[in-house]
């Protein structure tokens, strides 16, 4: 359960960072946007897979 919450919080942090960088613009946005998107998708994937495994094992979350 705690791991799922950590993954969700990390996903939100990466998402907010990406939105702020996009709003500010500039050279830093161009350098980091692909890496941030990949990181966000990877974190979301891990969270979804973990939730799916918890549901399959009937572990309450």
C-alpha positions, -999 to 999 in steps of 0.1 A, spaced: 0 0 0 27 25 10 46 17 -22 16 26 -43 12 59 -25 49 67 -30 46 59 -68 15 81 -71 32 109 -53 63 106 -75 42 106 -106 24 137 -95 57 154 -87 71 146 -122 39 157 -138 38 191 -120 75 196 -128 69 190 -165 39 214 -165 59 241 -148 88 237 -171 65 238 -201 49 270 -188 83 286 -183 97 274 -215 132 279 -225 162 257 -231 157 236 -200 122 225 -211 137 213 -244 164 193 -226 141 176 -200 107 172 -216 113 137 -231 131 124 -200 103 137 -178 76 122 -200 94 88 -200 98 89 -162 61 98 -157 50 70 -180 73 45 -162 61 55 -128 24 53 -138 31 19 -153 47 6 -121 18 20 -100 -8 4 -123 10 -30 -124 14 -30 -86 -23 -22 -81 -32 -49 -106 -11 -74 -87 -27 -64 -54 -61 -69 -69 -52 -103 -83 -38 -114 -49 -69 -100 -31 -47 -79 -8 -67 -49 4 -52 -15 -4 
